[in-house]
Amino acid sequence: MTQPNSNEQENKEEVVIEQFALGLSIKVVSDFLKPTAKLLGDKLTSKVKQTFFPEDVLQEEREQERQ
C-alpha cells in the first residue's frame, strides 16, 4: 500500500518541476523578445514616418544635426 503513495508523491514532484521549468523558459523567452519587439516596432514606426511623413523626417534630421 505504500507504493501507490510514493508514486503519487513522485508524480506531484515531477509536475511541480515541469511547471517551474516551463515558467522559467517562458520568462527567458519573454525577456529575449521584449527588446526585439521594441526594436521591430521602432523600425516599423520609422518606415511609416518616412513613407507617409517625409517632410517631418527631414525636419527632425535637420534639428538633430543642429544639436
PDB file as gemmi writes it, atoms N, CA and C in Angstrom:
CRYST1    1.000    1.000    1.000  90.00  90.00  90.00 P 1                      
ATOM      1  N   MET A   1       0.808  -1.205   0.000  1.00  0.00           N  
ATOM      2  CA  MET A   1       0.000   0.000   0.000  1.00  0.00           C  
ATOM      3  C   MET A   1       0.849   1.267   0.000  1.00  0.00           C  
ATOM      4  N   THR A   2       2.080   1.166   0.432  1.00  0.00           N  
ATOM      5  CA  THR A   2       2.904   2.373   0.443  1.00  0.00           C  
ATOM      6  C   THR A   2       3.395   2.724  -0.953  1.00  0.00           C  
ATOM      7  N   GLN A   3       3.434   1.760  -1.845  1.00  0.00           N  
ATOM      8  CA  GLN A   3       3.929   2.003  -3.203  1.00  0.00           C  
ATOM      9  C   GLN A   3       3.105   3.051  -3.956  1.00  0.00           C  
ATOM     10  N   PRO A   4       1.757   2.962  -3.982  1.00  0.00           N  
ATOM     11  CA  PRO A   4       0.986   3.979  -4.711  1.00  0.00           C  
ATOM     12  C   PRO A   4       1.214   5.385  -4.164  1.00  0.00           C  
ATOM     13  N   ASN A   5       1.359   5.498  -2.844  1.00  0.00           N  
ATOM     14  CA  ASN A   5       1.577   6.816  -2.255  1.00  0.00           C  
ATOM     15  C   ASN A   5       2.900   7.411  -2.707  1.00  0.00           C  
ATOM     16  N   SER A   6       3.941   6.587  -2.758  1.00  0.00           N  
ATOM     17  CA  SER A   6       5.236   7.116  -3.176  1.00  0.00           C  
ATOM     18  C   SER A   6       5.201   7.475  -4.660  1.00  0.00           C  
ATOM     19  N   ASN A   7       4.483   6.701  -5.465  1.00  0.00           N  
ATOM     20  CA  ASN A   7       4.334   7.042  -6.885  1.00  0.00           C  
ATOM     21  C   ASN A   7       3.569   8.352  -7.055  1.00  0.00           C  
ATOM     22  N   GLU A   8       2.530   8.530  -6.256  1.00  0.00           N  
ATOM     23  CA  GLU A   8       1.764   9.778  -6.307  1.00  0.00           C  
ATOM     24  C   GLU A   8       2.653  10.960  -5.959  1.00  0.00           C  
ATOM     25  N   GLN A   9       3.458  10.801  -4.914  1.00  0.00           N  
ATOM     26  CA  GLN A   9       4.362  11.874  -4.488  1.00  0.00           C  
ATOM     27  C   GLN A   9       5.371  12.191  -5.592  1.00  0.00           C  
ATOM     28  N   GLU A  10       5.919  11.151  -6.210  1.00  0.00           N  
ATOM     29  CA  GLU A  10       6.877  11.366  -7.304  1.00  0.00           C  
ATOM     30  C   GLU A  10       6.217  12.098  -8.466  1.00  0.00           C  
ATOM     31  N   ASN A  11       4.993  11.702  -8.798  1.00  0.00           N  
ATOM     32  CA  ASN A  11       4.270  12.356  -9.892  1.00  0.00           C  
ATOM     33  C   ASN A  11       4.023  13.828  -9.583  1.00  0.00           C  
ATOM     34  N   LYS A  12       3.644  14.123  -8.340  1.00  0.00           N  
ATOM     35  CA  LYS A  12       3.406  15.510  -7.943  1.00  0.00           C  
ATOM     36  C   LYS A  12       4.697  16.319  -8.041  1.00  0.00           C  
ATOM     37  N   GLU A  13       5.801  15.724  -7.591  1.00  0.00           N  
ATOM     38  CA  GLU A  13       7.086  16.425  -7.657  1.00  0.00           C  
ATOM     39  C   GLU A  13       7.490  16.675  -9.109  1.00  0.00           C  
ATOM     40  N   GLU A  14       7.266  15.690  -9.979  1.00  0.00           N  
ATOM     41  CA  GLU A  14       7.594  15.866 -11.394  1.00  0.00           C  
ATOM     42  C   GLU A  14       6.767  16.985 -12.017  1.00  0.00           C  
ATOM     43  N   VAL A  15       5.492  17.048 -11.654  1.00  0.00           N  
ATOM     44  CA  VAL A  15       4.618  18.094 -12.191  1.00  0.00           C  
ATOM     45  C   VAL A  15       5.107  19.464 -11.733  1.00  0.00           C  
ATOM     46  N   VAL A  16       5.479  19.574 -10.472  1.00  0.00           N  
ATOM     47  CA  VAL A  16       5.971  20.848  -9.946  1.00  0.00           C  
ATOM     48  C   VAL A  16       7.252  21.258 -10.669  1.00  0.00           C  
ATOM     49  N   ILE A  17       8.153  20.310 -10.867  1.00  0.00           N  
ATOM     50  CA  ILE A  17       9.411  20.601 -11.568  1.00  0.00           C  
ATOM     51  C   ILE A  17       9.127  21.027 -13.007  1.00  0.00           C  
ATOM     52  N   GLU A  18       8.218  20.325 -13.682  1.00  0.00           N  
ATOM     53  CA  GLU A  18       7.878  20.676 -15.063  1.00  0.00           C  
ATOM     54  C   GLU A  18       7.247  22.065 -15.141  1.00  0.00           C  
ATOM     55  N   GLN A  19       6.377  22.379 -14.182  1.00  0.00           N  
ATOM     56  CA  GLN A  19       5.746  23.697 -14.170  1.00  0.00           C  
ATOM     57  C   GLN A  19       6.785  24.790 -13.936  1.00  0.00           C  
ATOM     58  N   PHE A  20       7.733  24.533 -13.033  1.00  0.00           N  
ATOM     59  CA  PHE A  20       8.795  25.502 -12.767  1.00  0.00           C  
ATOM     60  C   PHE A  20       9.651  25.709 -14.014  1.00  0.00           C  
ATOM     61  N   ALA A  21      10.014  24.610 -14.673  1.00  0.00           N  
ATOM     62  CA  ALA A  21      10.841  24.702 -15.883  1.00  0.00           C  
ATOM     63  C   ALA A  21      10.102  25.459 -16.983  1.00  0.00           C  
ATOM     64  N   LEU A  22       8.819  25.203 -17.129  1.00  0.00           N  
ATOM     65  CA  LEU A  22       8.023  25.899 -18.134  1.00  0.00           C  
ATOM     66  C   LEU A  22       7.958  27.393 -17.821  1.00  0.00           C  
ATOM     67  N   GLY A  23       7.716  27.724 -16.565  1.00  0.00           N  
ATOM     68  CA  GLY A  23       7.671  29.131 -16.160  1.00  0.00           C  
ATOM     69  C   GLY A  23       8.992  29.829 -16.400  1.00  0.00           C  
ATOM     70  N   LEU A  24      10.077  29.143 -16.088  1.00  0.00           N  
ATOM     71  CA  LEU A  24      11.409  29.715 -16.288  1.00  0.00           C  
ATOM     72  C   LEU A  24      11.687  29.933 -17.773  1.00  0.00           C  
ATOM     73  N   SER A  25      11.331  28.964 -18.600  1.00  0.00           N  
ATOM     74  CA  SER A  25      11.579  29.115 -20.035  1.00  0.00           C  
ATOM     75  C   SER A  25      10.715  30.226 -20.621  1.00  0.00           C  
ATOM     76  N   ILE A  26       9.487  30.370 -20.142  1.00  0.00           N  
ATOM     77  CA  ILE A  26       8.628  31.464 -20.608  1.00  0.00           C  
ATOM     78  C   ILE A  26       9.247  32.804 -20.230  1.00  0.00           C  
ATOM     79  N   LYS A  27       9.789  32.898 -19.020  1.00  0.00           N  
ATOM     80  CA  LYS A  27      10.432  34.141 -18.564  1.00  0.00           C  
ATOM     81  C   LYS A  27      11.633  34.476 -19.444  1.00  0.00           C  
ATOM     82  N   VAL A  28      12.458  33.498 -19.745  1.00  0.00           N  
ATOM     83  CA  VAL A  28      13.651  33.724 -20.569  1.00  0.00           C  
ATOM     84  C   VAL A  28      13.249  34.183 -21.967  1.00  0.00           C  
ATOM     85  N   VAL A  29      12.278  33.509 -22.564  1.00  0.00           N  
ATOM     86  CA  VAL A  29      11.828  33.878 -23.909  1.00  0.00           C  
ATOM     87  C   VAL A  29      11.217  35.277 -23.891  1.00  0.00           C  
ATOM     88  N   SER A  30      10.436  35.566 -22.869  1.00  0.00           N  
ATOM     89  CA  SER A  30       9.815  36.883 -22.747  1.00  0.00           C  
ATOM     90  C   SER A  30      10.871  37.976 -22.638  1.00  0.00           C  
ATOM     91  N   ASP A  31      11.877  37.760 -21.797  1.00  0.00           N  
ATOM     92  CA  ASP A  31      12.946  38.748 -21.638  1.00  0.00           C  
ATOM     93  C   ASP A  31      13.707  38.949 -22.943  1.00  0.00           C  
ATOM     94  N   PHE A  32      13.836  37.897 -23.725  1.00  0.00           N  
ATOM     95  CA  PHE A  32      14.533  37.998 -25.011  1.00  0.00           C  
ATOM     96  C   PHE A  32      13.678  38.735 -26.041  1.00  0.00           C  
ATOM     97  N   LEU A  33      12.379  38.463 -26.054  1.00  0.00           N  
ATOM     98  CA  LEU A  33      11.520  39.012 -27.100  1.00  0.00           C  
ATOM     99  C   LEU A  33      11.146  40.473 -26.886  1.00  0.00           C  
ATOM    100  N   LYS A  34      11.116  40.934 -25.636  1.00  0.00           N  
ATOM    101  CA  LYS A  34      10.712  42.321 -25.394  1.00  0.00           C  
ATOM    102  C   LYS A  34      11.592  43.317 -26.141  1.00  0.00           C  
ATOM    103  N   PRO A  35      12.924  43.259 -25.998  1.00  0.00           N  
ATOM    104  CA  PRO A  35      13.743  44.229 -26.743  1.00  0.00           C  
ATOM    105  C   PRO A  35      13.653  44.025 -28.253  1.00  0.00           C  
ATOM    106  N   THR A  36      13.509  42.782 -28.681  1.00  0.00           N  
ATOM    107  CA  THR A  36      13.386  42.503 -30.112  1.00  0.00           C  
ATOM    108  C   THR A  36      12.101  43.121 -30.655  1.00  0.00           C  
ATOM    109  N   ALA A  37      11.016  42.960 -29.921  1.00  0.00           N  
ATOM    110  CA  ALA A  37       9.738  43.532 -30.346  1.00  0.00           C  
ATOM    111  C   ALA A  37       9.814  45.056 -30.365  1.00  0.00           C  
ATOM    112  N   LYS A  38      10.485  45.638 -29.378  1.00  0.00           N  
ATOM    113  CA  LYS A  38      10.627  47.095 -29.343  1.00  0.00           C  
ATOM    114  C   LYS A  38      11.437  47.570 -30.541  1.00  0.00           C  
ATOM    115  N   LEU A  39      12.517  46.883 -30.844  1.00  0.00           N  
ATOM    116  CA  LEU A  39      13.352  47.255 -31.985  1.00  0.00           C  
ATOM    117  C   LEU A  39      12.554  47.172 -33.288  1.00  0.00           C  
ATOM    118  N   LEU A  40      11.792  46.090 -33.452  1.00  0.00           N  
ATOM    119  CA  LEU A  40      10.976  45.943 -34.662  1.00  0.00           C  
ATOM    120  C   LEU A  40       9.905  47.029 -34.737  1.00  0.00           C  
ATOM    121  N   GLY A  41       9.312  47.344 -33.587  1.00  0.00           N  
ATOM    122  CA  GLY A  41       8.313  48.412 -33.547  1.00  0.00           C  
ATOM    123  C   GLY A  41       8.912  49.753 -33.920  1.00  0.00           C  
ATOM    124  N   ASP A  42      10.118  50.035 -33.411  1.00  0.00           N  
ATOM    125  CA  ASP A  42      10.795  51.292 -33.743  1.00  0.00           C  
ATOM    126  C   ASP A  42      11.106  51.369 -35.233  1.00  0.00           C  
ATOM    127  N   LYS A  43      11.567  50.255 -35.802  1.00  0.00           N  
ATOM    128  CA  LYS A  43      11.877  50.238 -37.239  1.00  0.00           C  
ATOM    129  C   LYS A  43      10.612  50.447 -38.067  1.00  0.00           C  
ATOM    130  N   LEU A  44       9.522  49.791 -37.655  1.00  0.00           N  
ATOM    131  CA  LEU A  44       8.262  49.937 -38.378  1.00  0.00           C  
ATOM    132  C   LEU A  44       7.765  51.377 -38.295  1.00  0.00           C  
ATOM    133  N   THR A  45       7.855  51.970 -37.109  1.00  0.00           N  
ATOM    134  CA  THR A  45       7.444  53.360 -36.932  1.00  0.00           C  
ATOM    135  C   THR A  45       8.266  54.276 -37.827  1.00  0.00           C  
ATOM    136  N   SER A  46       9.563  54.030 -37.875  1.00  0.00           N  
ATOM    137  CA  SER A  46      10.452  54.833 -38.712  1.00  0.00           C  
ATOM    138  C   SER A  46      10.069  54.719 -40.185  1.00  0.00           C  
ATOM    139  N   LYS A  47       9.800  53.495 -40.632  1.00  0.00           N  
ATOM    140  CA  LYS A  47       9.413  53.277 -42.032  1.00  0.00           C  
ATOM    141  C   LYS A  47       8.100  53.984 -42.358  1.00  0.00           C  
ATOM    142  N   VAL A  48       7.143  53.901 -41.447  1.00  0.00           N  
ATOM    143  CA  VAL A  48       5.845  54.547 -41.670  1.00  0.00           C  
ATOM    144  C   VAL A  48       6.032  56.057 -41.760  1.00  0.00           C  
ATOM    145  N   LYS A  49       6.851  56.610 -40.852  1.00  0.00           N  
ATOM    146  CA  LYS A  49       7.108  58.055 -40.890  1.00  0.00           C  
ATOM    147  C   LYS A  49       7.761  58.453 -42.206  1.00  0.00           C  
ATOM    148  N   GLN A  50       8.764  57.680 -42.631  1.00  0.00           N  
ATOM    149  CA  GLN A  50       9.461  58.007 -43.877  1.00  0.00           C  
ATOM    150  C   GLN A  50       8.526  57.926 -45.079  1.00  0.00           C  
ATOM    151  N   THR A  51       7.604  56.986 -45.036  1.00  0.00           N  
ATOM    152  CA  THR A  51       6.704  56.787 -46.170  1.00  0.00           C  
ATOM    153  C   THR A  51       5.614  57.850 -46.231  1.00  0.00           C  
ATOM    154  N   PHE A  52       4.983  58.121 -45.095  1.00  0.00           N  
ATOM    155  CA  PHE A  52       3.808  58.985 -45.093  1.00  0.00           C  
ATOM    156  C   PHE A  52       4.091  60.422 -44.677  1.00  0.00           C  
ATOM    157  N   PHE A  53       5.192  60.645 -43.958  1.00  0.00           N  
ATOM    158  CA  PHE A  53       5.513  61.991 -43.482  1.00  0.00           C  
ATOM    159  C   PHE A  53       6.980  62.331 -43.748  1.00  0.00           C  
ATOM    160  N   PRO A  54       7.405  62.302 -45.009  1.00  0.00           N  
ATOM    161  CA  PRO A  54       8.832  62.523 -45.289  1.00  0.00           C  
ATOM    162  C   PRO A  54       9.312  63.911 -44.876  1.00  0.00           C  
ATOM    163  N   GLU A  55       8.429  64.922 -44.940  1.00  0.00           N  
ATOM    164  CA  GLU A  55       8.838  66.271 -44.544  1.00  0.00           C  
ATOM    165  C   GLU A  55       9.189  66.315 -43.061  1.00  0.00           C  
ATOM    166  N   ASP A  56       8.386  65.644 -42.243  1.00  0.00           N  
ATOM    167  CA  ASP A  56       8.648  65.615 -40.802  1.00  0.00           C  
ATOM    168  C   ASP A  56       9.973  64.930 -40.503  1.00  0.00           C  
ATOM    169  N   VAL A  57      10.267  63.862 -41.225  1.00  0.00           N  
ATOM    170  CA  VAL A  57      11.517  63.130 -41.011  1.00  0.00           C  
ATOM    171  C   VAL A  57      12.701  64.017 -41.370  1.00  0.00           C  
ATOM    172  N   LEU A  58      12.617  64.722 -42.487  1.00  0.00           N  
ATOM    173  CA  LEU A  58      13.699  65.625 -42.887  1.00  0.00           C  
ATOM    174  C   LEU A  58      13.899  66.726 -41.855  1.00  0.00           C  
ATOM    175  N   GLN A  59      12.802  67.268 -41.345  1.00  0.00           N  
ATOM    176  CA  GLN A  59      12.892  68.326 -40.339  1.00  0.00           C  
ATOM    177  C   GLN A  59      13.541  67.798 -39.060  1.00  0.00           C  
ATOM    178  N   GLU A  60      13.168  66.597 -38.624  1.00  0.00           N  
ATOM    179  CA  GLU A  60      13.771  66.001 -37.427  1.00  0.00           C  
ATOM    180  C   GLU A  60      15.263  65.784 -37.622  1.00  0.00           C  
ATOM    181  N   GLU A  61      15.660  65.314 -38.799  1.00  0.00           N  
ATOM    182  CA  GLU A  61      17.082  65.083 -39.072  1.00  0.00           C  
ATOM    183  C   GLU A  61      17.859  66.394 -39.042  1.00  0.00           C  
ATOM    184  N   ARG A  62      17.287  67.446 -39.589  1.00  0.00           N  
ATOM    185  CA  ARG A  62      17.951  68.759 -39.566  1.00  0.00           C  
ATOM    186  C   ARG A  62      18.117  69.262 -38.138  1.00  0.00           C  
ATOM    187  N   GLU A  63      17.074  69.084 -37.325  1.00  0.00           N  
ATOM    188  CA  GLU A  63      17.148  69.523 -35.929  1.00  0.00           C  
ATOM    189  C   GLU A  63      18.218  68.750 -35.171  1.00  0.00           C  
ATOM    190  N   GLN A  64      18.343  67.463 -35.444  1.00  0.00           N  
ATOM    191  CA  GLN A  64      19.364  66.657 -34.771  1.00  0.00           C  
ATOM    192  C   GLN A  64      20.760  67.079 -35.202  1.00  0.00           C  
ATOM    193  N   GLU A  65      20.927  67.461 -36.463  1.00  0.00           N  
ATOM    194  CA  GLU A  65      22.235  67.911 -36.945  1.00  0.00           C  
ATOM    195  C   GLU A  65      22.640  69.219 -36.285  1.00  0.00           C  
ATOM    196  N   ARG A  66      21.680  70.081 -36.000  1.00  0.00           N  
ATOM    197  CA  ARG A  66      21.966  71.364 -35.350  1.00  0.00           C  
ATOM    198  C   ARG A  66      22.458  71.168 -33.923  1.00  0.00           C  
ATOM    199  N   GLN A  67      21.987  70.135 -33.290  1.00  0.00           N  
ATOM    200  CA  GLN A  67      22.352  69.904 -31.882  1.00  0.00           C  
ATOM    201  C   GLN A  67      23.652  69.242 -31.801  1.00  0.00           C  
TER     202      GLN A  67                                                      
END                                                                             
